[in-house]
Amino acid sequence: MTDYVLNHSRPGPREVLHWVMRGEVALALGVVGVIVLLILPVPAFLLDTLLSLSITSAVLILMTSLLIRRPLEFTAFPTVLLVTTLYRLALNIASTRLILGHGHEGAHGAGKVIESFGRLMTGGNFAIGLIVFAILVLVNFIVITKGSSRIAEVAARFTLDSMPGKQMAIDADLSAGLIDEATAKLRRKELEQESTFFGAMDGASKFVRGDAVAGLVITAINVIGGMLIGVIQHHVPIGQAAATYTVMTIGDGLVTQIPALIISIAAGFLVSKSGVEGSADKALVTQLAMNPISLGMVSAAAGVLALIPGMPIIPMVGISLGTGLLAYRRGMKANEPAPVAAAPEAPTEQEDEPISQTLAIDEIKIELGYGLLPLINDLEGRRLTDQIKALRKTLAADYGFVMPAVRILDNMRLDSQGYMIRIKEMEAGAGSVRLGSLMAMDPRGGQVELPGEHVREPAFGLPATWIDDGLREEATFRGYTIVDPATVLTTHLTEILKENMPDLLSYAEVQKLLKDLAPDQKKLVDDLVPSVVSTATIQRVLQALLRERVSIRDLPSILEGIGESAPHTSSITLLVEQVRGRLARQLSFAHRGDDGALPIITMSADWENAFADALIGQGDDKQLALAPSRLQDFIRSVRDSFERAALAGDSPVLLTSPQIRPYVRSIIERFRGQTPVMSQNEVHPKARLKTVGTI
């Protein structure tokens, strides 16, 4: 510890100044300084400087509020309002201490700034000055502050109430492909900032009202308390005490209330221009001085008023001529034909430009009947767009497959409760759901014994029933599975996507997957592509894996497997088998049962030999030539074995030898597409096996 102290020198003045100049340190010191003002006395010359700073900072805040284009550009205003209010109250307390402690010395006892403002307002008559000051404070408190508080309160309420609708609009635009994910995030962030800002403004406006009330109370204390102290303690004549303390009190009140009035006006400008784009001057000129008819009516009204006996003619005539000239110029500018005629011609030529857009194919599209459009704006947490987003994340996590964006459209040709799912513009599935109802299904596969519309579940074809929402509790009590309409559609979409993942994994998506690999894996890609294997070959291997619903998330291991075999063979089948061997741990883990064991159905030696003997050809050109009668026997045996395993509650995999696995799989996928087929090379050494049958 001693060595540490000796080896580290103390910070010098330059380092200390550097820390003080940092924004967060300066703000902290400023807030601490304001708190110190509440406790310690301040000399008159220092108070003059602090009061001058209060006035100039208020002007800066007002100018900022006038010149910003949108309220969200000044989101720090609530914090600024709190700091300035605390600062003025601290100055009020410091000036009160000087007025009560040095008021008997004369009007200069509280500083030059307070004396100057007091004499300017009183003008030799402290009664008139006191009345004018009271009116100024009341205007600030009753008119400006109260109005600003009400506007902020209403703006906060309506902003919070409109948030769900705005959020829906963003989600709908994103699902329809009108905006990308980055734009959607930006719009959501702006929406969150808007709600937070107006909510904070609603609370911050109470600071201004409290400041005005405190100003009135402090003014009364200074006048009454100062006169009592001056007359009783310092034996000042009552007339002189009244004049002196009133001048200082009015000056003190003005010095603090004028910044308060300026900041209240700034708050009013800020909350009242929530729907106006542009700085205040441009917005007012655009909305007030652009209509020639309104300006003409103002000119006529001013001219009529000028003719009334006793009215000042020169001001009224000047206003009438000025507004009349402005109305004439606006009217002439509105009637100019050249800009209006030339403007539409440019876009008409551009409308036919993107002919290529008609050639674009939507990878995934959902068409809804008009009765299902509320699924997009469901306010009860079952919104279709939210479920599709969750589905994209799930597929990415489970299969390493980044699902393309889904476009949602309405189709008036469909049934009002119907929908259609298209993959690359071709129909891949269709169904119908019932809004306001729930789909109930028996997990045992039987018919639901509840009143409702009996149908087939669209994703798996199981018996199901649309029941009324009021029967939810009874259906749950009977052990039925309850699904809402949006989930029914999303489940159907999930199964269709799993079936079509190979077709959706395009060349561009493979390039993106390779590009998004971690930096430490980039060397592997550089060594493989294109010197050893092409991107197209990698795409075909990945598509083959997805066709058997094998996750491609472990892309580095897949690339290592391809790189190991690609120099020796160009067969996609052999490359896939090599990669599957690399993914043994993943495959064994993915298909294990609830007890942690891998349930398997093995092939007998007769069938193994039958398949091996039926392979004809050499090298990569091998084909399976098994007699049709033998194929029927094999299919029948597979069905019987897997049905027995299913009745026992198992979901086994079919285990074969590595040489015949691809050919066995090519047969299995024709009648049991979801049945996994693994070879002995794909079983991890630490996997615990459980044989549940033999073919």
Buried (B, 14 or more C-beta within 10 A) or exposed (E): EEEEEEEEEEEEEEEEEEEEEEEEEEEEEEBEEBEEBEEEEBEBEEBBEBBEEBBEBBBEBBEBBBBBBBBBEBBEBBEBBBBBBBBBBBBBBBBBBBBBBBBBEEBBBBBBBBBBBBBEBBEEEBEEBBEBBBEBBEBBBEEBBBBBBEBBBBBBEEBBEEBEEBBBEBBBBBBBBEBEEEEBEEBBEBBEEBBBBBBBBBBBBBBBBEBBEBBBEBBEBBBEBBBEBBBEEEEBEEEEBBBBBBBBBBBBBBBBBBBBBBBBBBBBBBBBBBEBEBBBEEBEEEEEBEBBEBBBEBBBBBBEBBEEEEEEEEEBBEBBEBBBEBBBEBBEEEEEEEEEEEEEEEEEEEEEEEEEEEEEEBBBBBBBBEBBBBBBBBEEEBBBBBBBBEBBEEBEEEBBBBBBBBBBBEBEEBBEBBBBBBBBEEEBBBBBBBBEBBBBBBEEEEEBEBEBEEBEBBBEEBBBBBBBEEBBEEBEEEEBBBBBBBBBBBBBBBBBBBBBBBBBBEEEBBBEBBEEBEEEBEEBBEEBBEEEBEBEBBBBBBBBBBBBBBBBBBBBBBBBBBBBBBEEEEBBBBBBBBBBBBBBBBBBEBBBBEEEBBBBBBBEEEBBEBBEEBBEEEEEEBEBEBEEEEBEBBBEBBEEBBEEBEEEEBBBBBBBBBBBBBBBBEBBBEEBEEBBBBBEBBBBEEBEEBEBBEB
